[in-house]
Every structure is written in structure tokens, then in C-alpha cells.
Amino acid sequence: MSTTTYEEPAPTPLALLLLGRGSDPASERGVDCPGDLPAASDPDLVARARAAKAALGDRVFVLGHHYQRDEVIEFADVTGDSFKLARDAADRPEAEFIVFCGVHFMAESADILTTPGQQVILPDLAAGCSMADMATAEQVAECWDALTDAGVADTVVPVAYMNSSADIKAFTGSHGGTICTSSNAKRALEWAFEQGSKVLFLPDQHLGRNTAVRELGIGLDECVVYNPHKPGGGLTVEQLRAAKMILWRGHCSVHGRFSLDSVDEVRERVPGVTVLVHPECKHEVVEAADMVGSTEYIIKALEAAEPGSKWAIGTELNLVRRLAKAHPDKEVVFLDRTVCFCSTMNRIDLPHLVWALESLVEGRVPNVITVDPQTAKHARAALDQMLALP
């Protein structure tokens, strides 16, 4: 059996930011962590995390998103994508504390789906999501006003990606729409088009476009992009009336970095490579790839791959590293030549996790994420509609 050596992408001037050590005010919900954080150099951090987790026992349930650092994943009771983790939390009603090692919108979803007696904790409040923050409730309300003025709102069904705030999920639920994940976006759009003739897809334009065009056969000319920073979204009444897919101008800062040049370069560098990318990538990147799928799809594809096969993966670097380590009999490379972490996801590190767990042991509950009852009600309606999809 052959083995390969994983080649780490080269660092860039943005490396510190992408590693979660810089500042990105546009996508953060706060940068201060109350209390005294343990030093990252503390040699006892692992032992402290184990001791705190053992002291809490079944009272705590730690969730780790696939994009988290290995040092955090080591202490996760379950790993997965955002919706899987929220459902896992809901399946543990006996756990008093849900420590969500992910980002803000994920913790919100967990709070919506868990019982009132459970508290969801985000170890670092700076762990936001730039994509989720690209659509605010006020902006989406203005968009709906534009659709109303164009006389098409009655025919539009909103579909919100799981990677959205509780406010956006609530808007979707109160307007008869549904939530989707990257795994079930096709089913969600099919359902939406059975309810109306147009879809408002937010906040990720790329997932919406790729699903509509590649899986439903909708033309690129039937997709328009609504820019919340321009009057009327930068669209005319005629464009809104003619469009089938009204895509929000949002994107993932990680997946949006991959380019057609990245695909061409890796094919030249690694002959015979299979390019596998996430559907949050740009349309031209998805078109040039060999395979496209969600995070869970990517993981399963590598598990099923033949020994000796070569793969270039276009998704977050922590996961690609982990896949390369888990499959030494395959050649796994990162699609881009430069470092590309999710900067806000990486803000949750071992010091933050230890601080959160030790705070709970001491009787203090830090960084509780709470969604107000009215917002939670409408957001839950949209999530329930997703669960009811055929």
C-alpha cells in the first residue's frame, strides 16, 4: 500500500487573519472574551480540558464542526456540519449545557432546536460568519418591499441557507419558505417552485445558482443577483419580474477564494487528480470540477475512494488536512496553493474551550446564545418545513 505526504499550502500575508489571530470587524460579533483566558502555551491545556469535561460528565455535550481545529475536535462528543450538530444537540435533552464549537448562527440553530432547560454556549463570541452577516433582517425586509413594489412578492418563496442568522430564518418562516442545507438544496428548490414561480435564495448566491442551474436546469439568464447595498438591489422592475431565481449577493469567504486558475493549476501539478469542491464555490469552479457536494458528501467520497487515487479538495483547510491524515493511502491536496482557513471558525481554540468548560465547573455559564421566543418560533417553522421536505 502506497503512502503520500500531505503538502501544506504556503502562508500568505493574510495567514494570521485566516488563522483567527487578526481582526475582521465586518464579520465579528465581538472580540473580547470575559474572564482570564489560559495561555495558548500552557502545557496543561489538554489535561485541564479533560479534567473539566470529566467533572461536568453528562451535564455537558460538546459539538465540533468539521472546520474546527484538531485540538478542539479532540474534545467533541460528536462532529458534523451545522445542521447535523444542531439536531444532535436536540437529541440530548439530558445535557444541561451545549458547548458549540462552531460559529454564531450554528449556536442559534441549536438554541432554537433544544429545550428551554438547555443552555447553548459559544466559547468565543468573535466566532461569527461573514456569509451570515451579509444578510440582515432590515436588508431582507427592504428586498421584500422591492419585490412587492414590482408586483411579484406573492409569487416569491424564500429559501434560506442554513448558514444564516436566526433573524433570516425567522423571515423565511414567516413568509412561507424553507431552510436548506448544501445536501438538500435541490429538494428545497423543487418544493419552493411547487409553491410559487420565483425563489428568493439567501444569503449564498453560489449555492443557489449552482443548484438551480446544474440540478434544476434553470438558465443562468433566469438568475439575477440582488445587491442589498444598491437601491432596489441594483435591479429593475423588469429584471425582477423576468427572473426565476433572485439570488442574494452573499458568499462564503473561504469557498469564494477558489478560482478556475486553482483548478487548472492543480490538474497540471497532479496528473490524474479528481477535483472535488463544495457547492458554495463559484459557478465556473463548480463547472470545472469533477465532483461537487456538501461537507458530508466530501467526507464520504474520500472514504469510498480507491487506494492510490488522487484528490484535490476545494473546502476549508482544517477539514482537508484531517482528510489527508485519515487517508494516507490516497493523495489528498488542497485545491488552492495558499492557506485558507475560516477565520472566525478558527477563533475557537483550546484556550477558549478550556475557559468555557472550567467556567461551567465553577458554576458560571459564559457566552450563552439565546434566540428570542418570537424569532425562534418563526425560525423553527422554516426548519420544520425543511425536515418535512419529501
C-alpha positions, 0 to 999 in steps of 0.5 A: 500500500502506497503512502503520500505526504500531505503538502501544506499550502504556503502562508500568505500575508493574510495567514494570521487573519485566516488563522483567527489571530487578526481582526475582521470587524465586518464579520465579528460579533465581538472580540473580547472574551470575559474572564482570564483566558489560559495561555495558548502555551500552557502545557496543561491545556489538554489535561485541564480540558479533560479534567473539566469535561470529566467533572461536568460528565453528562451535564455537558455535550460538546459539538465540533464542526468539521472546520474546527481545529484538531485540538478542539475536535479532540474534545467533541462528543460528536462532529458534523456540519451545522445542521447535523450538530444542531439536531444532535444537540436536540437529541440530548435533552439530558445535557444541561449545557451545549458547548458549540464549537462552531460559529454564531448562527450554528449556536442559534440553530441549536438554541432554537432546536433544544429545550428551554432547560438547555443552555447553548454556549459559544466559547468565543463570541468573535466566532461569527460568519461573514456569509451570515452577516451579509444578510440582515433582517432590515436588508431582507425586509427592504428586498421584500418591499422591492419585490412587492413594489414590482408586483411579484412578492406573492409569487416569491418563496424564500429559501434560506441557507442554513448558514444564516442568522436566526433573524433570516430564518425567522423571515423565511418562516414567516413568509412561507419558505424553507431552510436548506442545507448544501445536501438538500438544496435541490429538494428545497428548490423543487418544493419552493417552485411547487409553491410559487414561480420565483425563489428568493435564495439567501444569503449564498448566491453560489449555492443557489445558482449552482443548484438551480442551474446544474440540478434544476436546469434553470438558465443562468439568464433566469438568475439575477443577483440582488445587491442589498447595498444598491437601491432596489438591489441594483435591479429593475422592475423588469429584471425582477419580474423576468427572473426565476431565481433572485439570488442574494449577493452573499458568499462564503469567504473561504469557498469564494477564494477558489478560482478556475486558475486553482483548478487548472493549476492543480490538474497540471501539478497532479496528473490524474487528480479528481477535483472535488469542491463544495457547492458554495464555490463559484459557478465556473469552479463548480463547472470545472470540477469533477465532483461537487457536494456538501461537507458530508458528501466530501467526507464520504467520497474520500472514504469510498475512494480507491487506494492510490487515487488522487484528490484535490479538495476545494473546502476549508483547510482544517477539514482537508488536512484531517482528510489527508491524515485519515487517508494516507493511502490516497493523495489528498491536496488542497485545491488552492496553493495558499492557506485558507482557513475560516477565520472566525471558525478558527477563533475557537481554540483550546484556550477558549474551550478550556475557559468555557468548560472550567467556567461551567465547573465553577458554576458560571455559564459564559457566552450563552446564545439565546434566540428570542421566543418570537424569532425562534418560533418563526425560525423553527417553522422554516426548519420544520418545513425543511425536515418535512421536505419529501 
